[in-house]
Amino acid sequence: MAFEIDVLITFAEKDNETAQKNETGWVSQFKKFLELMLLQVLGTKPNIVLKSEFDTATAPALNNAAILVAVVTKEFVESGRCLDNVEAFHKATASSKINRIFKVMKAPLTVQEQPPRLRDLIGYEMYQLDTETGMQKEYSDFFSQEAEKQYWMKLVDLAYDIHEALMILNEGDIKAGVKNIYKRKSIYLAETGHDLSVQRNIIKRELQRHGYIVLPKNTLPTSVNEVEATVRKDLEECSLSVHLIGSAYGEIPEGADRSIVDIQNRLAAETAAKKKQNKQEFSRLIWISQNLKNASDKQKAFIDTIKRDTEAQEGAEILQNPLEDFKNIMREELLESQERRVADENQEKSIYLVHDKIDVGDVTPIRDAIEKSGFKVLTPAFEGELLEVRKQHIDNLRNFDGAIIFKGKVNDQWVRMKVLDLLKAPGFGRKKPIQGKAIVSPGSNLDNFKNQNLTLITGDNSRSIETLKNFLQEFNS
């Protein structure tokens, strides 16, 4: 369907007024900058219309516009005309399967102060707060360092999100367009604490530029039951979730005792376990900031849980490295996944057989079974300088496809240390997901390692070998 107007901007007249007649109003500046940004993203000049200036060019039902941008302030909320515009556009586009209304926050408002029709939409905050007084102030220089951090970063976000909507609408048939675009990979980029919102936006834009659908698309609800239902639904559509953990604990929804950040991480772990049982693709990347000096005791406890709790680690690779290194690993995981998959098909898969020197003799049948199943076996070094032995262990952690820990004469504490090494593998520079992990113990019980995202193989030698072969066959497929 062709639209006369690409973007229609509705706003309160007072928000575009200036002290001097020759000055350009805030909304007019916003229109000009959005036009430039969309030109770069779309490749063609968009038709952006200010509702108040071009009423004669717009249909009363507003059905000739593809996108509505509402510039929200207290004056907007008090304007019956502005609210009528939102309602008319919502009515005209109610059959659309995508969001076509975008909420630009020129001034801070609580959720309750916003119009009900706009409350659930993600807000693009384009106001400046005085760090000393906490009061809002207008940008005196749109090209200042402060404006670059807030105004322009949100404007880029808005431009890419509008581009996404226009791309679907320009397919011709909305339903067909949605069906087509959702063939692309969806990624759940978890909401963060306030200290990492900028970093999250940078990653979001990068993912969108490479054609990924980034969820959640709307602001998460305020009550815990609605939050959990929304997050679960979004996670079901995704094959990867990305979590950024900083020093801020995050907002706590109504009726909850955990933060939004904590809840999303727990639900992603549940989704990983569920999809693993159903043999569906799903993995998790968790980045923890190296600078946690200002973290509260509650946040430190949450981070400690992520590092130690096996349920919180379900399906996850945890990294605590510079953010740029994390982004490189994410690019390797996502943006080059197709090339890597093709390369992997032409390469022999490897299993890191982790065992102690004391079990060298007992592990031989396990090693033979792995090699006969068509895998290359990586083993730890026991001779040489301590640094050389450690270097080989780290090289193996970077390169293996699957890992098997052999528990013979060693104790449970030794096994726990090796399991922890597998979890820390991404921190050593690993750039591909771990495809399978198991513990083999022909002569002892492994109940202490249940629920740790590990396959447990016990029994006498012949029984262990048979179970191991089944594990390897499933792993290879």
Secondary structure, DSSP 8 states (H G I E B T S, - for coil): ---SEEEEEE--GGGG--SSTTS--HHHHHHHHHHHHHHHHHSS---EEETTT-GGGS-TT-TTEEEEEEEE-HHHHT-HHHHHHHHHHHHHTTT-SS--EEEEESS---TTTS-GGGTTS-EEE--EE-TTT--EE--S-TTSHHHIIIIIHHHHHHHHHHHHHHHHHTTSSHHHHHHHHTTS-EEEE----GGGHHHHHHHHHHHHHTT-EEE--S---SBHHHHHHHHHHHHHT-SEEEEEE-S------BT-SS-HHHHHHHHHHHHHHHHHHTT---EEEEEE-S--TT--HHHHHHHHHHHH-TTTTTTEEEE-S-HHHHHHHHHHHHTTHHHHHHHHHTS--EEEEE--GGGTTTTHHHHHHHHHTT-EEE----SS-HHHHHHHHHHHHHH-SEEEEE-SSS-HHHHHHHHHHHHTGGGGT--S---EEEEEETTS--GGGTTSS-EEEESSHHHHHHHHHHHHHHHH-
